Amino acid sequence: MAENNQRLPSFASLDEMVEFFDAHDMGDYLDAMPEVDFDVNIQRRTHLVAIDEEIAGRLTEVAKREHVPAEALVNSWLKEKLSELDSGRSNRVRD
């Protein structure tokens, strides 16, 4: 097995580094790479919900107009609605 001990050049920008590794094998520079630590949240879950075709079309139109992903728009609207429901429930308890 060949040793991976080539020196890693310095880069002026992230784009410059990307261009370099587009043309070079990153495996040749593994020993020169800095060690990194990061956390991964494996607790996150995605829930899929079926929605009506007409609603999906209108949602896509609004998301494009607002320049946001449809998923972000749906989550925002659902949080808003749940907050309204929670506020309504606490108002009824006080009455």
ABEGO torsion letter per residue (X at the ends): XBBBABBBBBBABAAAAAAAAAABBAAAAAAABBBBBBBBBAABBBBBBBBBAAAAAAAAAAAAAAGBBAAAAAAAAAAAAAAAAAAAAAAAAAX
